[in-house]
Each structure stands twice: as C-alpha cells, then as structure tokens.
Amino acid sequence: MANFVLVAGARLGSWAWDDVVPHLRAAGHGVHPLTLSGLAEKRGVPAGQQTHVQDIVDEVVRHELRDVVLVGHSYAGIPVGQAAERIGERLAHTVFVDSSVPVDGESFASEWPDGGAALKKSLAENNGFWPLAPASHFDGHGLTEEQVARIVDNATPHPGRTLTEPAVLTRPLGKLKATYVLCELAGDEIDDDIAELVADGHWRLVRMDTGHWPMFSRPRELARVLLDAAGE
C-alpha cells in the first residue's frame, strides 16, 4: 500500500483533490491531501517557502507514513521537491503535476521574466499576497463553468514569501525517482532541465490531454497516473 501526500498549487488547499481522493482510496491506498500554511483553512498562518517544505515533512512524520508518493501540482512542485529529499527512506516516488521544480538558490519568482519583477510588484500592491485569479485565467484548460466557479470561489490569496524565498537542495533532482505530468493544453513542451532528466532516464514523462488543473478537469485519469507511479 502506498501513502499519497497530495499538495495543490498556488491559492489552493486540500479541497482541490476531492475528486481524485476517492479513486486512490478505492484502490486501497492511504491518501493525505494537504493544505499548506497560509491557504484555505490555514489562511492567516504566516508562511515562507521553507514553511511549506516543513508542512509536507511534518505531515509524513506525524502520520508515520512509509512508501510515500509525494505529489506536487504547479507551485507546489517546489516545496514537494525539497521535502522529497528530506523524508529519506520513507519516500517511494515523487510526482510533479504540470509543476515548477526546485532549483537550489532560486525561487518560484526566478522563473518569471525579469526575475519575477511583475510578480513582485503584484505582491507589493496586495499586502504581500498573490491575489486571486479571475475566471478568465482558466480559459482554454478544459474546465467547465462549474469547475472554474468552484476554483474561484474556494481559492485564497497566496502568501508572497513562499514565491520569493529560494529553494534549498542538497542533491540533484535526478537522484529522485520521479514522474513528470505534462498537461498539454497548458503547453506541449517541457522545460529544458526537465527534458534532460527525462532523456537521461532519471524521470518518466506522462502527457495528459488536458489543462493545468487536471484534478478538476480529469480526476479519474490523473488518479490512474498516480496509481501507475506508485506501482513502479
């Protein structure tokens, strides 16, 4: 039996996995959807990026989990990638769902044009938070109007320090046994560093014909991808 720890991206909480969880539990696995500090029911809790890394590590340790499959979506790939190397032998596999991946000494904002100048400006104008995205942000991602409304209605502003603090890695990401899920409606090309890991045989690449939020648009198919990763 695997233990899935599911971490959704910016502005989202554990609720984002509600349609995926039943499929994983039906297959007999433990499932632990996690809300990171400062979001959803933990709104108001101060958080930087290392707080989010510790949130994930603490979830694994608190429940004494073994055979852990860590799953990080979008922004959450950055803290998940760091937590993966910190839980040691408890880790079975890491799955990055259309996500950013950590680079030692660099932040989420570092990936943006001009070093994240526009993102940092937005944070400064919104009391240190990344504001909610409008419904139009989700156009072209294979989501129904109801699914978009669900995301918009439940999202919370994202704590800005988690986006600007640098990642801390002690070993190359290629040391992780990992799967990268590319959601093709969000772009059909992977970043060069991920492509290199895939080409070298370190990571497996799975393509999904859907948008950036597959836990809403294709929950059954995403669950199947996660189950396949756990079985490797």
C-alpha positions as a Markdown table, in Angstrom:
| # | Residue | x | y | z |
|---|---|---|---|---|
| 1 | Met | 0.0 | 0.0 | 0.0 |
| 2 | Ala | 1.3 | 3.4 | -0.9 |
| 3 | Asn | 0.6 | 6.6 | 1.0 |
| 4 | Phe | -0.2 | 9.6 | -1.2 |
| 5 | Val | 0.6 | 13.1 | 0.0 |
| 6 | Leu | -1.2 | 15.5 | -2.3 |
| 7 | Val | -0.2 | 19.1 | -2.5 |
| 8 | Ala | -2.0 | 21.5 | -4.8 |
| 9 | Gly | -0.6 | 24.7 | -6.3 |
| 10 | Ala | -0.9 | 28.4 | -5.5 |
| 11 | Arg | -4.1 | 29.6 | -3.9 |
| 12 | Leu | -5.5 | 26.1 | -3.5 |
| 13 | Gly | -5.9 | 23.8 | -0.5 |
| 14 | Ser | -6.6 | 20.1 | 0.2 |
| 15 | Trp | -10.1 | 20.6 | -1.1 |
| 16 | Ala | -8.7 | 20.7 | -4.7 |
| 17 | Trp | -8.1 | 16.9 | -4.5 |
| 18 | Asp | -11.6 | 16.0 | -3.6 |
| 19 | Asp | -12.4 | 14.4 | -6.9 |
| 20 | Val | -9.1 | 12.4 | -7.0 |
| 21 | Val | -9.0 | 11.1 | -3.5 |
| 22 | Pro | -11.9 | 8.5 | -3.8 |
| 23 | His | -10.2 | 6.8 | -6.8 |
| 24 | Leu | -6.9 | 6.4 | -4.8 |
| 25 | Arg | -8.7 | 5.1 | -1.7 |
| 26 | Ala | -10.8 | 2.7 | -3.7 |
| 27 | Ala | -7.5 | 1.1 | -4.9 |
| 28 | Gly | -6.6 | 0.5 | -1.2 |
| 29 | His | -4.1 | 3.3 | -0.7 |
| 30 | Gly | -3.6 | 5.8 | 2.1 |
| 31 | Val | -4.4 | 9.4 | 0.9 |
| 32 | His | -3.4 | 12.6 | 2.7 |
| 33 | Pro | -4.4 | 15.8 | 0.8 |
| 34 | Leu | -2.6 | 18.6 | 2.5 |
| 35 | Thr | -3.3 | 22.3 | 2.9 |
| 36 | Leu | -0.2 | 24.4 | 3.1 |
| 37 | Ser | 0.2 | 27.2 | 5.7 |
| 38 | Gly | -1.5 | 30.5 | 4.8 |
| 39 | Leu | -4.1 | 28.9 | 2.5 |
| 40 | Ala | -7.7 | 27.7 | 2.7 |
| 41 | Glu | -8.5 | 26.7 | 6.3 |
| 42 | Lys | -4.9 | 27.7 | 7.3 |
| 43 | Arg | -5.4 | 31.2 | 6.0 |
| 44 | Gly | -3.7 | 33.8 | 8.2 |
| 45 | Val | -0.8 | 31.5 | 9.2 |
| 46 | Pro | 2.5 | 33.2 | 8.4 |
| 47 | Ala | 4.3 | 31.3 | 5.7 |
| 48 | Gly | 7.5 | 31.3 | 3.6 |
| 49 | Gln | 8.7 | 28.7 | 1.2 |
| 50 | Gln | 10.5 | 26.7 | 3.9 |
| 51 | Thr | 7.4 | 26.7 | 6.0 |
| 52 | His | 5.7 | 24.9 | 3.1 |
| 53 | Val | 8.5 | 22.4 | 2.9 |
| 54 | Gln | 8.2 | 21.7 | 6.6 |
| 55 | Asp | 4.4 | 21.4 | 6.3 |
| 56 | Ile | 5.0 | 18.5 | 4.0 |
| 57 | Val | 7.7 | 16.8 | 6.0 |
| 58 | Asp | 5.6 | 17.2 | 9.2 |
| 59 | Glu | 2.6 | 15.5 | 7.5 |
| 60 | Val | 4.7 | 12.5 | 6.7 |
| 61 | Val | 6.3 | 12.3 | 10.1 |
| 62 | Arg | 3.1 | 13.0 | 12.1 |
| 63 | His | 1.3 | 10.1 | 10.5 |
| 64 | Glu | 4.4 | 7.9 | 10.5 |
| 65 | Leu | 3.9 | 7.3 | 6.7 |
| 66 | Arg | 6.0 | 4.9 | 4.7 |
| 67 | Asp | 6.0 | 4.1 | 1.0 |
| 68 | Val | 5.2 | 7.8 | 0.4 |
| 69 | Val | 4.2 | 9.1 | -3.0 |
| 70 | Leu | 4.6 | 12.9 | -2.9 |
| 71 | Val | 2.5 | 14.7 | -5.4 |
| 72 | Gly | 3.1 | 18.4 | -6.2 |
| 73 | His | 1.0 | 20.5 | -8.6 |
| 74 | Ser | 2.1 | 23.8 | -10.1 |
| 75 | Tyr | 3.8 | 26.0 | -7.5 |
| 76 | Ala | 3.8 | 23.0 | -5.0 |
| 77 | Gly | 6.4 | 21.2 | -7.0 |
| 78 | Ile | 9.0 | 23.5 | -5.5 |
| 79 | Pro | 8.3 | 22.6 | -1.8 |
| 80 | Val | 7.5 | 19.0 | -2.7 |
| 81 | Gly | 10.8 | 18.6 | -4.5 |
| 82 | Gln | 12.7 | 19.8 | -1.4 |
| 83 | Ala | 10.6 | 17.8 | 1.0 |
| 84 | Ala | 11.2 | 14.6 | -1.1 |
| 85 | Glu | 14.9 | 14.6 | -0.3 |
| 86 | Arg | 14.3 | 15.3 | 3.4 |
| 87 | Ile | 12.0 | 12.4 | 4.2 |
| 88 | Gly | 14.6 | 9.9 | 3.1 |
| 89 | Glu | 13.7 | 6.2 | 3.1 |
| 90 | Arg | 10.1 | 7.0 | 3.6 |
| 91 | Leu | 9.8 | 8.2 | 0.0 |
| 92 | Ala | 8.8 | 5.8 | -2.7 |
| 93 | His | 8.1 | 8.2 | -5.6 |
| 94 | Thr | 7.6 | 11.8 | -6.4 |
| 95 | Val | 5.1 | 13.1 | -9.0 |
| 96 | Phe | 5.3 | 16.6 | -10.4 |
| 97 | Val | 1.9 | 17.6 | -11.9 |
| 98 | Asp | 2.5 | 20.3 | -14.5 |
| 99 | Ser | 4.6 | 21.9 | -11.9 |
| 100 | Ser | 7.6 | 24.0 | -11.2 |
| 101 | Val | 10.6 | 22.1 | -9.8 |
| 102 | Pro | 13.0 | 23.5 | -7.3 |
| 103 | Val | 16.4 | 24.8 | -8.2 |
| 104 | Asp | 18.9 | 25.3 | -5.4 |
| 105 | Gly | 19.2 | 29.0 | -4.5 |
| 106 | Glu | 16.3 | 30.1 | -6.8 |
| 107 | Ser | 12.7 | 30.9 | -6.1 |
| 108 | Phe | 9.4 | 30.5 | -7.9 |
| 109 | Ala | 9.6 | 34.1 | -9.0 |
| 110 | Ser | 13.1 | 33.4 | -10.5 |
| 111 | Glu | 11.4 | 31.5 | -13.3 |
| 112 | Trp | 9.4 | 34.6 | -14.4 |
| 113 | Pro | 10.6 | 37.2 | -17.0 |
| 114 | Asp | 12.8 | 39.9 | -15.5 |
| 115 | Gly | 13.4 | 37.7 | -12.4 |
| 116 | Gly | 9.8 | 38.0 | -11.4 |
| 117 | Ala | 9.6 | 41.8 | -11.4 |
| 118 | Ala | 5.9 | 41.8 | -12.3 |
| 119 | Leu | 5.1 | 39.1 | -9.7 |
| 120 | Lys | 6.9 | 41.0 | -7.0 |
| 121 | Lys | 5.1 | 44.2 | -8.0 |
| 122 | Ser | 1.8 | 42.4 | -7.6 |
| 123 | Leu | 2.8 | 41.2 | -4.2 |
| 124 | Ala | 3.8 | 44.7 | -3.1 |
| 125 | Glu | 0.4 | 46.1 | -4.3 |
| 126 | Asn | -1.5 | 43.4 | -2.5 |
| 127 | Asn | -0.1 | 43.4 | 1.1 |
| 128 | Gly | 2.4 | 40.7 | 0.4 |
| 129 | Phe | -0.1 | 38.3 | -1.2 |
| 130 | Trp | -0.6 | 37.0 | -4.7 |
| 131 | Pro | -4.2 | 37.9 | -5.4 |
| 132 | Leu | -6.9 | 35.7 | -6.7 |
| 133 | Ala | -7.0 | 34.9 | -10.4 |
| 134 | Pro | -10.2 | 35.9 | -12.4 |
| 135 | Ala | -12.3 | 33.3 | -14.0 |
| 136 | Ser | -10.8 | 34.2 | -17.4 |
| 137 | His | -7.5 | 32.9 | -16.2 |
| 138 | Phe | -8.8 | 29.4 | -16.5 |
| 139 | Asp | -10.0 | 29.7 | -20.2 |
| 140 | Gly | -8.6 | 27.0 | -22.5 |
| 141 | His | -7.8 | 24.5 | -19.8 |
| 142 | Gly | -10.6 | 22.0 | -20.4 |
| 143 | Leu | -12.7 | 23.1 | -17.4 |
| 144 | Thr | -16.4 | 23.5 | -17.3 |
| 145 | Glu | -18.0 | 26.7 | -16.0 |
| 146 | Glu | -18.9 | 24.9 | -12.8 |
| 147 | Gln | -15.4 | 23.7 | -12.3 |
| 148 | Val | -14.0 | 27.2 | -12.8 |
| 149 | Ala | -16.6 | 28.6 | -10.4 |
| 150 | Arg | -15.5 | 26.0 | -7.8 |
| 151 | Ile | -11.9 | 27.0 | -8.1 |
| 152 | Val | -12.6 | 30.7 | -8.0 |
| 153 | Asp | -15.0 | 30.5 | -5.1 |
| 154 | Asn | -12.7 | 28.4 | -2.9 |
| 155 | Ala | -9.3 | 29.9 | -3.7 |
| 156 | Thr | -7.4 | 32.1 | -1.3 |
| 157 | Pro | -4.7 | 34.8 | -1.9 |
| 158 | His | -1.3 | 33.1 | -1.8 |
| 159 | Pro | 1.4 | 34.2 | 0.7 |
| 160 | Gly | 4.0 | 36.0 | -1.2 |
| 161 | Arg | 7.1 | 35.0 | 0.7 |
| 162 | Thr | 6.6 | 31.4 | -0.5 |
| 163 | Leu | 7.1 | 32.7 | -4.0 |
| 164 | Thr | 10.2 | 34.8 | -3.5 |
| 165 | Glu | 12.3 | 32.7 | -1.0 |
| 166 | Pro | 14.9 | 30.5 | -2.6 |
| 167 | Ala | 14.8 | 26.7 | -2.6 |
| 168 | Val | 17.4 | 24.7 | -0.7 |
| 169 | Leu | 18.5 | 21.4 | -2.2 |
| 170 | Thr | 21.4 | 19.2 | -1.1 |
| 171 | Arg | 21.5 | 16.9 | -4.0 |
| 172 | Pro | 20.5 | 16.9 | -7.7 |
| 173 | Leu | 16.8 | 16.3 | -8.6 |
| 174 | Gly | 17.9 | 13.5 | -10.8 |
| 175 | Lys | 18.5 | 11.4 | -7.7 |
| 176 | Leu | 14.7 | 11.3 | -7.1 |
| 177 | Lys | 12.6 | 8.5 | -8.6 |
| 178 | Ala | 10.0 | 10.8 | -10.2 |
| 179 | Thr | 7.3 | 11.2 | -12.8 |
| 180 | Tyr | 6.6 | 14.5 | -14.5 |
| 181 | Val | 3.0 | 15.0 | -15.8 |
| 182 | Leu | 2.7 | 17.5 | -18.7 |
| 183 | Cys | -0.7 | 18.9 | -19.2 |
| 184 | Glu | -0.6 | 19.7 | -22.9 |
| 185 | Leu | -3.4 | 22.3 | -23.1 |
| 186 | Ala | -1.1 | 24.5 | -20.9 |
| 187 | Gly | 1.8 | 24.0 | -23.3 |
| 188 | Asp | 3.1 | 20.9 | -25.0 |
| 189 | Glu | 6.8 | 21.4 | -24.3 |
| 190 | Ile | 8.7 | 20.7 | -21.1 |
| 191 | Asp | 11.4 | 22.9 | -19.7 |
| 192 | Asp | 15.0 | 22.1 | -20.7 |
| 193 | Asp | 16.1 | 20.9 | -17.3 |
| 194 | Ile | 13.1 | 18.5 | -17.0 |
| 195 | Ala | 13.7 | 17.3 | -20.6 |
| 196 | Glu | 17.2 | 16.5 | -19.7 |
| 197 | Leu | 16.1 | 14.4 | -16.7 |
| 198 | Val | 13.6 | 12.5 | -18.9 |
| 199 | Ala | 16.1 | 12.0 | -21.7 |
| 200 | Asp | 18.7 | 10.6 | -19.2 |
| 201 | Gly | 16.2 | 8.1 | -18.0 |
| 202 | His | 16.0 | 9.6 | -14.5 |
| 203 | Trp | 12.4 | 10.7 | -14.7 |
| 204 | Arg | 9.4 | 9.4 | -16.6 |
| 205 | Leu | 7.2 | 11.7 | -18.6 |
| 206 | Val | 3.4 | 11.3 | -18.8 |
| 207 | Arg | 1.4 | 13.6 | -21.1 |
| 208 | Met | -2.2 | 14.4 | -20.4 |
| 209 | Asp | -4.6 | 15.9 | -22.9 |
| 210 | Thr | -6.0 | 18.5 | -20.5 |
| 211 | Gly | -5.2 | 21.8 | -18.9 |
| 212 | His | -3.2 | 22.9 | -15.9 |
| 213 | Trp | -5.7 | 21.8 | -13.3 |
| 214 | Pro | -6.2 | 18.1 | -14.1 |
| 215 | Met | -7.5 | 17.3 | -10.6 |
| 216 | Phe | -10.7 | 19.2 | -11.7 |
| 217 | Ser | -10.8 | 18.5 | -15.4 |
| 218 | Arg | -9.6 | 14.9 | -15.4 |
| 219 | Pro | -9.6 | 13.5 | -11.9 |
| 220 | Arg | -10.1 | 9.8 | -12.8 |
| 221 | Glu | -7.3 | 9.9 | -15.4 |
| 222 | Leu | -5.0 | 11.8 | -13.0 |
| 223 | Ala | -5.6 | 9.2 | -10.3 |
| 224 | Arg | -4.7 | 6.5 | -12.8 |
| 225 | Val | -1.4 | 8.3 | -13.5 |
| 226 | Leu | -0.7 | 8.5 | -9.7 |
| 227 | Leu | -1.5 | 4.8 | -9.2 |
| 228 | Asp | 0.8 | 3.8 | -12.1 |
| 229 | Ala | 3.6 | 5.9 | -10.5 |
| 230 | Ala | 3.0 | 4.1 | -7.1 |
| 231 | Gly | 3.3 | 0.8 | -8.8 |
| 232 | Glu | 6.7 | 1.3 | -10.3 |
